[in-house]
Amino acid sequence: MAWSAAFSVLAALLFAAAAALQYRAARRAVGEGKGRVPAARLIGALLRDPVWLAGWGSNLAGFMSQAAALHLGSTALVQPLLVTQLAFTILLGAAVTGRRPARGDLVGGIAVTAGLAVLFTVPGAIPAQGEPSRPRLILAGLAAVPFVLALSRAANLRRGTVRAVLLGVCSGLMFAATAVLIKLTTADLVERGVGATALDWPGYALAGSTLLGLVLEQKAFAAGSLPAAMTAMTMTNPVASYVLAVFAFHTEPPHSPSAFAAVALSAVLLTAGVTVLSHSQSAPGRADEAAAT
């Protein structure tokens, strides 16, 4: 569990660095005041941008760290720790702008830390690692597809912060699916070898969910508000991962009063902390928003 947590925090730090770099590149690719460009054109521009490529390298290292964490622990343990990604984003933003983190950043960070502490220290709050049920995973995927399509369609009809939030939720759902598929694929590689993995569907589904999640993430960044996009992704990913862990991995959901109370308190603290951090003036993108207004 300790190694899984360590790899999770490392992944959060790497994902935060990637988000800061890719946000800058995405905003530059669409131009000032614009957030609606065809996905193919946006990706083509980003692939020629060295800043975005540096962010992609950080993202790749983050995925590798996440894969190690998921191999050692359950999605319900690993994904909530990725909430710390937003706190790391704030710290990186403060370092880039030369500003000291505000008092609100400290309050938000304490709330996030307290929420995670409650979740990880109360017995039964996090479901134990269990064996995956592939039929249930397929069912969850089929249920998620129309939901993601509806949100994407709604995002196409909006601008600015609302568009960033809707696309952030979509990418958060895709990254939750990616986490589950990483767990299945790494288990295949370790237990059955490369040949068997190449003949199994999770690896191909992993490639699809990762690619779609990254495209939606870049479109969310291009919409114009990194804090809004990051908050939506940061909250959607662990919530969806927790639900999937309970539904599709033959694990027992919290059933004792103390476990239920811990999950509820943790959700309140994490939501409050992320909300406070999302309004930080140290976050990358806040200066852009202030200039625009």
ABEGO torsion letter per residue (X at the ends): XAAAAAAAAAAAAAAAAAAAAAAAAAAAAAEBGBABBBAAAAAAAAAABAAAAAAAAAAAAAAAAAAAAAAABBAAAAAAAAAAAAAAAAAAAAAAAGBBBBAAAAAAAAAAAAAAAAAAABBGABBBBBBBBAAAAAAAAAAAAAAAAAAAAAAAABBEAAAAAAAAAAAAAAAAAAAAAAAAAAAAAAAAEAAAAAABAAAAAAAAAAAAAAAAAAAAAAAGBAAAAAAAAAAAAAAAAAAAAAAAAGBBBBABAAAAAAAAAAAAAAAAAAAAAAABAABBGAAAAAAAX
